[in-house]
Amino acid sequence: MPASALKALVRICTALGALSIAVMMLATCWDILARKLAGAPLHGVVELVEIMVLACTMLGLPESFLRDEQIRVDILDSVLPKRVLAGVKIVTLLLTMVFLSILTVNVYSPMMDAMRFGDLKPDLGVPLYPLYGLIIFSFAASMLSCAASIVSQVRASEI
């Protein structure tokens, strides 16, 4: 995948994640106002917030990997030589990709079960399998971001 296409995909994921935060805020505010002013809370707002939290966290992952902004402890950064540190970062990105692929494989079976049995969120009636699909998509996009980060690390450190 070309770098520009990956960046566009990641930006779309980030924009959709931001949109899910806005939906979550608006739904919560609407629910509070409707409850206080009309005594009629918004039906299904808890499930809507659950779905939007899932969307914003999963869709934010690829950008954090692409920008190399995940939380880490940088104790070794000042001790190790630059080339060794670059090697360590590459190994950790590879291990991250392995971990994400294991997670992806383990999400696939529940997604297929949810599709097969027609599992739905109780209040809103939203099918669960697209939510699992969102997780798989986000992990795949995150793995592509990790691969792009590996390429940029290799180019920057001239390993």
C-alpha positions as CSV (number, residue, x, y, z in Angstrom):
1,M,0.0,0.0,0.0
2,P,1.5,3.4,-1.0
3,A,2.3,5.7,1.9
4,S,-0.1,8.4,0.7
5,A,-3.0,5.9,0.6
6,L,-2.1,4.7,4.1
7,K,-2.0,8.2,5.4
8,A,-5.4,8.9,3.8
9,L,-6.9,5.8,5.4
10,V,-5.5,6.7,8.8
11,R,-6.8,10.3,8.5
12,I,-10.3,8.9,7.6
13,C,-10.1,6.6,10.7
14,T,-9.1,9.5,12.9
15,A,-11.9,11.7,11.5
16,L,-14.5,9.0,12.1
17,G,-13.1,8.5,15.6
18,A,-13.5,12.3,16.2
19,L,-17.1,12.1,14.8
20,S,-17.9,9.3,17.2
21,I,-16.7,11.5,20.1
22,A,-19.0,14.2,18.9
23,V,-22.0,11.8,18.6
24,M,-21.3,10.5,22.1
25,M,-21.2,14.1,23.5
26,L,-24.3,15.2,21.7
27,A,-26.3,12.1,22.7
28,T,-25.3,12.5,26.3
29,C,-26.2,16.2,26.4
30,W,-29.5,15.5,24.6
31,D,-30.3,12.7,27.1
32,I,-29.5,15.0,30.1
33,L,-31.5,17.9,28.7
34,A,-34.5,15.7,27.7
35,R,-34.4,14.0,31.2
36,K,-34.3,17.4,33.0
37,L,-36.6,19.4,30.8
38,A,-39.2,16.9,29.6
39,G,-38.7,14.0,31.9
40,A,-38.2,11.8,28.8
41,P,-34.6,10.4,28.6
42,L,-33.2,9.4,25.2
43,H,-33.8,5.7,24.6
44,G,-30.7,3.6,24.2
45,V,-28.2,6.4,24.9
46,V,-26.0,4.0,27.1
47,E,-25.6,1.6,24.2
48,L,-25.0,4.4,21.8
49,V,-22.2,5.7,24.1
50,E,-20.8,2.2,24.3
51,I,-20.6,1.9,20.6
52,M,-19.1,5.3,20.2
53,V,-16.4,4.6,22.8
54,L,-15.5,1.4,20.9
55,A,-15.4,3.4,17.6
56,C,-13.3,6.3,18.9
57,T,-10.7,4.0,20.6
58,M,-10.4,1.5,17.8
59,L,-10.3,4.2,15.0
60,G,-7.7,6.1,16.9
61,L,-5.2,3.3,17.1
62,P,-3.8,3.5,13.5
63,E,-3.0,7.2,13.9
64,S,-1.2,6.6,17.2
65,F,0.9,3.8,15.6
66,L,1.7,5.8,12.5
67,R,2.8,8.9,14.5
68,D,4.7,6.7,17.0
69,E,2.7,8.3,19.8
70,Q,1.8,5.2,21.9
71,I,2.6,5.2,25.6
72,R,6.0,3.8,26.4
73,V,8.7,3.8,28.9
74,D,11.9,5.3,27.5
75,I,14.4,4.3,30.1
76,L,16.8,2.8,27.5
77,D,16.6,5.8,25.1
78,S,19.5,7.7,26.8
79,V,21.6,4.6,27.5
80,L,21.6,2.7,24.2
81,P,23.5,3.7,21.1
82,K,21.3,5.2,18.3
83,R,21.5,2.2,16.0
84,V,20.8,-0.3,18.8
85,L,17.8,1.8,19.9
86,A,16.5,1.8,16.4
87,G,16.8,-2.0,16.3
88,V,14.9,-2.3,19.6
89,K,12.1,-0.1,18.2
90,I,11.9,-2.2,15.1
91,V,11.7,-5.4,17.2
92,T,9.0,-3.9,19.4
93,L,7.0,-2.8,16.3
94,L,7.3,-6.4,14.9
95,L,6.1,-7.8,18.3
96,T,3.2,-5.3,18.3
97,M,2.2,-6.6,14.8
98,V,2.3,-10.2,16.1
99,F,0.2,-9.2,19.1
100,L,-2.3,-7.4,16.9
101,S,-2.6,-10.3,14.6
102,I,-3.2,-12.7,17.5
103,L,-5.9,-10.3,18.7
104,T,-7.4,-10.2,15.2
105,V,-7.6,-13.9,14.9
106,N,-9.3,-14.1,18.3
107,V,-11.9,-11.5,17.4
108,Y,-12.8,-13.3,14.1
109,S,-14.6,-16.3,15.8
110,P,-16.9,-14.1,18.0
111,M,-17.7,-12.0,15.0
112,M,-18.8,-15.0,13.0
113,D,-20.8,-16.3,15.9
114,A,-22.5,-12.9,16.3
115,M,-23.3,-13.0,12.6
116,R,-24.5,-16.6,12.6
117,F,-26.8,-16.2,15.6
118,G,-28.0,-12.6,14.9
119,D,-26.7,-11.1,18.1
120,L,-28.0,-7.6,18.7
121,K,-27.6,-4.8,21.3
122,P,-30.7,-5.1,23.5
123,D,-31.9,-1.5,23.5
124,L,-31.0,-0.3,20.0
125,G,-31.1,-3.5,18.1
126,V,-27.8,-2.9,16.5
127,P,-26.1,-6.1,15.2
128,L,-22.9,-6.9,17.0
129,Y,-20.9,-8.4,14.1
130,P,-20.2,-5.0,12.5
131,L,-18.7,-3.9,15.8
132,Y,-16.4,-6.9,15.8
133,G,-15.6,-6.1,12.1
134,L,-14.7,-2.6,13.2
135,I,-12.2,-4.0,15.7
136,I,-10.7,-6.3,13.0
137,F,-10.5,-3.4,10.6
138,S,-8.8,-1.2,13.2
139,F,-6.2,-3.8,14.1
140,A,-5.5,-4.4,10.4
141,A,-5.0,-0.7,9.8
142,S,-2.8,-0.5,12.9
143,M,-0.6,-3.3,11.6
144,L,-0.2,-1.4,8.3
145,S,0.7,1.7,10.4
146,C,3.3,-0.4,12.3
147,A,4.7,-1.7,9.0
148,A,5.0,1.9,7.7
149,S,6.7,2.9,11.0
150,I,9.2,0.0,10.6
151,V,10.1,1.2,7.1
152,S,10.6,4.8,8.3
153,Q,12.7,3.5,11.2
154,V,14.9,1.5,8.8
155,R,15.3,4.4,6.5
156,A,16.1,6.9,9.3
157,S,18.7,4.6,11.0
158,E,20.2,3.2,7.9
159,I,20.2,-0.4,9.3
